Amino acid sequence: MGVVGTSVEEYTPAAVLAAAVEAALEAGALLRSGFGSSMVVERKEGRHNLVTDYDRRAEELILERLRQRFPDSSFWAEEGGASGRYHRGGLRWVVDPLDGTVNFAHGIPVFCVSIAALLGEELLCGVIYQPMLGELFTAVRGEGAWLNGRRLRVSQTAALEDAILVTGFPYDVAGNPGNCIEHFVRFLRLGLPIRRLGSAALDLAYVAAGRFDGFWEVALNPWDVAAGIVLVEEAGGRVTHYDGSPHRLEPRSSIVASNGQIHEQMLRVLQE
């Protein structure tokens, strides 16, 4: 099952991961060089839904590098949307060039580059790079998750009452979509430490690394979560929608990611 112009052999996990890592590192260097500098900041839909010229420059760089390596690729990217002709069984990249734009625009050094590869309908690999800390999270389906060459495993916390969680809110939080405010309050009333980093990709990477025990958010896009899903699952965790069904990459869909042991407990809180 080949794709015109690209042999099946070229779609090996190692080759795909290497291309993603190279693009993420180069884009991360661009973001690091621009952090704290003068930049163009614009609003998309929503008061705090920002985009900078660095978002666009990083995305252009990533797509150019990936096209050079895999010319027949198609893309699903935050700023450019869907591009390229999707081939059934072909390679599709899911790209967030700057996850945490609000942080970046305000001089807060918590943001990352997120790149995932879909081969057909299966997530093949994921890369998340935090350029300010030099942390490179990588995962390949069936081959584990890694941070700068160190194997990752999710935490072993078994009880929700002992967990540390992380979450995020949509830009239209004032409208309380999906009762997101009530969900937050329910977890808060359990007396849990809850963090809000402002980058869903990093939230997921940190669940994979065992830094957080669980993460939930009501409405995220594929480029926010694709790479992180591979990381969490390959680190031994579990990822679903709020109703407990396997997570599917869809626009503005819910997500729950955890170490697996507290997953059902989290779902019960979200389903109350």
QUIKA-V683368 format. One line per field, one symbol per residue. phi: phi as a letter, one per 40 degrees, with the letter a starting at -180 (. if undefined). psi: psi as a letter, one per 40 degrees, with the letter a starting at -180 (. if undefined). burial: b if it has 9 or more other C-alpha atoms within 8 Angstrom, else e. A space follows every 50 residues. Layout:
# QUIKA-V683368
phi=???
psi=???
burial=???
This chain:
# QUIKA-V683368
phi=.cbdgbcddcccdccccccccdcccccccccccccgccacbbbccgcbcb abccdccccdcccccccccbdccbbbbcccgcagccbdgcbbcbbbcach ccddcbgccbaabbbbbbbgbbccaabbbbccbgcbcbabdgbgbabfgb cbbccbcbbdcbcbbbaabcccddcfcgfcccccccccccgccbbacgac ccdccccdcgcbcaaaacabcdccbdccccccccchcbbacdcgcdcbcb cfbcabbacgcbcccccccccc
psi=gihhehiddefidddddddddddddddddddddeheihihhihahidegi hidddddddddddddddddgdeiiigiddeahiihhhheahhhhhhdghf dddddefhfgiihhhihhhbehhdiihhhgddefhhhiihheeiiihfeh hiiiiehdhdeeihiiiiiidfddefhffdddddddddeefihhigdehd ddddddddeedidiiiidgiidededdddddddeeeaihiideeiihigi hfiiihhieddedddddddde.
burial=eebeebbbeebebebbbebbbebbbbbbbbbbebbeeebebebeeeeebb bbbbbbebbebbbebbbeeebbbbbbbbeeeeeeebeebbbbbbbbbbbb bbbbbeeeebbbbbbbbbbbeebbbbbbbbbeeebbbbbbbeebbbbeee ebbbbebeebeebbbbbbeeeebeebeeebeebeebbbeeebebeebbbb bbbbbbbbbbebbbbbbbbbbbbbbbbbbbbbbbbbbbbbbbeeeeeeee eebbbbbbbbbbbeebbebeee
